[in-house]
Amino acid sequence: MTEDTRTEQLKPIVWMFSGQGAQYFQMGSALYNTNEAFRFWMDRLDQLAANYVGQSIVEMLYDEKQSLSQPFEQILYTHPALFMVQYSLAQTLLAENLPAPDYLFGASLGEFVAAALADVADVEVMLFDIIKQARLFDSHCSGGAMLAVIDDVDTFQTNPAFSDGCELAGVNFDRCFVVSGFRSKILQIAGQLRRQDIPHQLLPVSVAFHSSLVEAAKDTFSTMFAGSVYRSAKIPVVSCAASTGGDEVEERFSPAYWWRVIRQPIEFRQALAEFQRNNPQAVYLDIGPSGNMATFTKYNLPASLHNRVMPIMTPFGNDNENIKAIRGRLPMLA
């Protein structure tokens, strides 16, 4: 069996896209400086974004004065930046002739990127929609925060630290969940967890996504996107939105559906478990900037399947090397 044949037989391949909280300054800089395809797409999307945002996302993202350790949380910039980086990386993998995905797996904002790659709408339309959302949430829902907690999910119900002022915003795996709330309350919770020696991390987010605190934007969101028309996906898109209900097929990619993606908790653990049951030999490529989707996936799978989960872009800047490594590993997993 030749290498090409083995690669062709590799099924299914899943590309995973992450949402708010995964971003940081300089994400993708190694690729931007060395990879022609990545730079092309970043510059192309940046020209569009700059018209709506008022300044270059690329210049801000790759400003030498901005280090990895500096908070990157202003939603008007982080929303398009996350979209641009992930879409550009996806196009780079296709330009590098890596096998195209059989499924696209999106979490929160990542589902919008997945939908664009699946040709649900032109990428220019999806990018504009992302920026419109950023302006909307910035004006209606500022003052929020999100906190990742490394502890058993059940403690959300049993730990007094979570008894008031926060909501469960997502479950990544059995011992990792996210809460949302007003920033002042989330900081109080972080202080209590610190005293309890429970690991936690404040996400670089200024809006309490996936909680009732975004409801203030619902009516405007519905009006703003009432005329939006989306096509059927050319590549299946797996969602992490909870409570999809029986009307998912009819509603998929409608304004009501997109609101659900933003408002409902991110049920990554549940979505992955359901997908994995039907695709036990799937291979997962993390297209997000921080490698967190790969990490979450590994924690949800047995150790024997960890070799089928691969990050590409990480804060360590080994993006080009990771693409080369994946090219070598994929044929071995057929």
C-alpha positions in Angstrom: 0.0 0.0 0.0 1.5 3.3 -1.0 1.6 6.4 1.2 -0.9 8.2 -1.0 -3.4 5.3 -0.8 -3.1 5.1 2.9 -3.7 8.8 3.2 -6.8 8.6 1.0 -8.2 5.8 3.2 -7.9 7.8 6.4 -11.5 8.5 7.5 -12.8 10.6 9.0 -10.6 13.6 9.5 -12.1 16.3 11.8 -10.9 19.9 11.9 -11.7 21.7 15.2 -12.2 25.4 15.7 -12.1 27.2 19.0 -13.9 30.3 20.4 -13.2 33.3 22.6 -10.6 32.8 25.2 -8.1 31.0 23.0 -6.6 34.2 21.5 -3.3 35.9 22.2 -1.1 38.5 20.6 1.3 37.1 18.0 -0.9 34.0 17.4 0.2 32.6 14.0 3.1 35.0 13.6 5.5 32.2 12.6 3.2 31.2 9.8 2.5 34.8 8.8 6.3 35.5 8.5 7.1 32.3 6.5 4.0 30.8 4.9 2.8 32.3 1.7 -0.8 30.9 1.9 -1.3 31.9 5.5 -0.1 35.5 4.8 -2.3 35.7 1.7 -5.4 34.9 3.6 -4.6 36.9 6.6 -3.9 40.0 4.4 -7.0 39.4 2.3 -9.3 39.1 5.3 -7.5 42.0 7.1 -8.4 44.4 4.2 -12.0 43.5 4.7 -11.9 43.7 8.5 -10.1 47.0 8.5 -12.9 48.6 6.6 -15.4 47.7 9.4 -13.2 47.9 12.4 -11.2 51.0 11.5 -7.7 49.6 11.7 -5.6 46.7 10.6 -6.1 43.5 12.7 -2.8 42.1 11.4 -0.8 45.2 12.4 -2.3 45.1 15.9 -1.9 41.3 16.2 1.7 41.2 15.1 2.9 44.5 16.6 6.3 43.8 18.1 5.3 45.8 21.2 2.6 43.3 21.9 3.8 40.2 23.8 2.2 36.9 24.4 1.7 37.7 28.1 -0.3 40.9 27.4 -4.1 40.5 27.7 -5.8 40.5 24.3 -9.5 40.8 25.2 -11.1 43.8 23.4 -13.9 41.9 21.5 -14.0 44.3 18.5 -10.5 43.0 17.7 -10.4 39.5 19.2 -13.5 38.4 17.3 -12.2 39.1 13.8 -8.6 38.0 14.8 -9.8 34.6 15.9 -11.9 34.2 12.8 -9.0 35.3 10.5 -6.3 33.2 12.1 -8.3 30.0 12.1 -9.8 30.4 8.6 -6.3 31.3 7.2 -4.8 28.2 8.9 -7.5 26.0 7.4 -6.8 27.4 3.9 -3.1 26.9 4.5 -3.6 23.2 5.2 -5.5 22.8 2.0 -2.8 24.7 0.1 -0.2 22.3 1.7 -2.3 19.4 0.1 -3.1 17.9 3.5 -6.3 15.7 3.3 -9.4 17.8 3.4 -11.7 17.4 6.4 -14.7 15.1 6.5 -16.2 17.0 9.5 -15.8 20.5 11.0 -16.2 20.8 14.7 -16.9 24.2 16.1 -17.1 25.6 19.6 -18.9 29.0 20.0 -17.2 31.5 17.7 -15.3 28.5 16.2 -18.6 27.3 14.7 -18.8 30.5 12.6 -15.3 29.8 11.2 -16.3 26.2 10.5 -19.5 27.4 8.7 -17.5 29.7 6.5 -15.1 26.9 5.6 -18.2 24.7 4.8 -19.4 27.4 2.4 -22.5 28.2 4.5 -21.9 31.8 3.4 -19.0 33.6 1.7 -16.1 34.2 4.0 -16.5 37.9 3.6 -20.1 37.7 4.8 -19.2 35.6 7.8 -16.3 37.9 8.8 -18.6 40.9 8.6 -21.2 39.1 10.7 -18.6 38.4 13.3 -17.6 42.0 13.5 -21.3 43.1 13.7 -21.7 40.7 16.6 -18.6 42.1 18.3 -19.9 45.7 18.1 -23.3 44.5 19.4 -22.0 42.6 22.4 -19.5 45.3 23.2 -22.3 47.9 23.4 -24.9 45.8 25.1 -23.0 43.2 27.3 -19.8 44.7 28.5 -18.6 44.1 32.1 -18.7 40.3 32.0 -16.1 37.7 32.5 -15.5 34.0 32.1 -13.5 31.6 34.3 -12.1 28.2 33.5 -12.1 25.9 36.5 -10.1 22.7 36.8 -12.2 20.6 39.1 -14.9 18.0 38.9 -17.9 19.4 37.0 -20.2 18.3 39.9 -18.6 20.8 42.2 -20.4 23.6 40.3 -23.5 22.4 42.2 -21.8 21.6 45.5 -19.1 24.2 46.0 -20.5 27.3 47.7 -18.1 29.5 45.6 -20.5 29.0 42.7 -23.7 29.4 44.7 -24.5 32.9 43.5 -23.7 35.3 40.6 -22.4 32.9 38.0 -23.7 30.4 35.4 -22.3 27.2 33.9 -21.1 28.3 30.5 -19.5 25.2 29.3 -18.1 21.7 30.0 -14.8 20.8 28.3 -14.2 17.5 30.1 -15.0 15.8 33.4 -12.6 18.0 35.3 -12.8 21.3 33.4 -15.7 23.6 33.2 -16.3 27.3 32.5 -18.5 29.8 34.4 -19.7 33.2 33.3 -20.9 36.2 35.2 -20.3 39.9 35.9 -16.6 40.6 36.2 -16.8 41.7 39.8 -18.5 38.4 40.8 -16.2 36.2 38.7 -13.1 37.8 40.4 -14.7 37.1 43.8 -15.2 33.4 42.8 -11.6 33.3 41.6 -10.4 34.5 45.0 -12.4 31.8 46.8 -11.0 29.1 44.5 -7.5 30.4 45.1 -8.1 29.9 48.9 -9.4 26.4 48.2 -6.3 25.6 46.0 -8.5 24.9 43.0 -6.8 25.6 39.7 -8.6 28.2 37.6 -7.9 30.7 34.9 -9.6 34.0 34.0 -10.2 34.0 30.3 -9.3 37.0 28.1 -12.9 37.8 27.5 -15.0 41.0 28.4 -18.4 39.4 27.7 -20.1 36.7 29.8 -20.9 34.5 26.8 -23.2 31.5 27.1 -25.1 33.0 30.0 -28.2 35.0 30.6 -26.0 38.2 30.7 -26.0 38.2 26.9 -29.8 38.3 26.7 -29.7 42.1 26.6 -28.5 41.8 23.0 -31.0 39.1 21.8 -33.6 41.4 20.3 -31.1 43.5 18.5 -29.2 40.4 17.3 -32.5 38.9 15.9 -33.3 42.1 14.1 -29.8 42.6 12.8 -29.6 39.1 11.3 -33.2 38.6 10.3 -32.4 39.0 6.6 -29.4 36.8 6.6 -29.6 33.8 4.3 -27.2 30.9 4.7 -26.6 27.9 2.5 -26.5 24.2 3.4 -23.0 23.1 4.6 -20.8 21.4 2.0 -18.9 19.8 4.9 -20.8 18.6 8.0 -20.5 20.9 10.9 -20.6 19.4 14.4 -21.9 21.9 17.0 -21.1 22.2 20.7 -24.3 24.2 21.3 -26.5 22.5 23.9 -30.2 21.9 23.6 -30.3 21.8 19.8 -33.7 20.1 19.9 -35.6 18.3 17.2 -35.8 21.3 15.0 -32.1 21.6 14.3 -32.3 20.5 10.7 -34.9 23.2 9.8 -33.2 25.9 11.8 -29.6 25.1 11.1 -27.6 28.3 10.4 -30.7 30.5 10.8 -30.5 33.6 13.0 -32.3 31.7 15.8 -29.7 28.9 15.5 -26.7 31.3 15.7 -28.2 32.9 18.8 -28.4 29.5 20.4 -24.7 28.9 19.6 -23.9 32.2 21.4 -26.3 31.8 24.3 -26.4 28.1 25.2 -23.6 26.5 27.2 -20.7 24.9 25.3 -21.2 21.2 25.7 -17.9 20.1 24.2 -17.8 16.9 26.3 -21.2 15.8 25.2 -20.8 16.7 21.6 -17.5 14.9 21.3 -18.8 11.8 23.1 -21.7 11.6 20.7 -19.5 12.1 17.6 -16.9 9.6 18.8 -19.4 6.9 19.4 -20.2 7.0 15.6 -16.6 7.7 14.5 -14.3 5.7 16.8 -11.3 6.0 14.6 -11.6 9.7 13.8 -8.5 11.8 13.6 -8.7 15.3 15.1 -6.7 18.4 14.0 -6.9 21.4 16.2 -7.1 24.5 13.9 -7.4 26.9 16.9 -4.6 29.1 18.0 -3.8 27.7 21.5 -4.1 23.9 21.1 -6.9 23.9 23.7 -9.3 21.9 21.5 -6.7 19.2 21.2 -6.1 19.2 24.9 -9.9 18.9 25.7 -10.2 16.1 23.1 -7.4 14.1 24.7 -9.0 14.4 28.1 -12.2 13.0 26.7 -10.7 10.1 24.9 -8.8 7.0 26.2 -5.0 7.2 26.1 -4.9 4.7 23.3 -6.4 7.3 21.0 -4.3 10.3 21.9 -2.1 9.8 18.9 -5.1 10.6 16.8 -5.3 14.2 18.2 -3.0 16.8 16.9 -2.6 20.5 17.6 -1.0 22.8 15.0 -0.8 26.4 16.3 0.4 27.0 19.8 1.9 29.9 21.8 5.3 28.2 21.4 5.5 29.1 17.8 6.3 25.7 16.3 3.5 26.0 13.8 5.5 25.1 10.6 7.1 22.2 12.4 3.7 20.9 13.5 2.3 21.0 10.0 5.3 18.9 8.8 4.9 16.5 11.6 1.2 16.0 10.8 2.0 15.4 7.2 4.2 12.5 8.3 1.8 11.1 10.9 -1.5 11.1 9.0 -0.5 8.2 6.6 0.4 6.1 9.7 -3.1 6.4 11.1 -4.9 5.0 8.2 
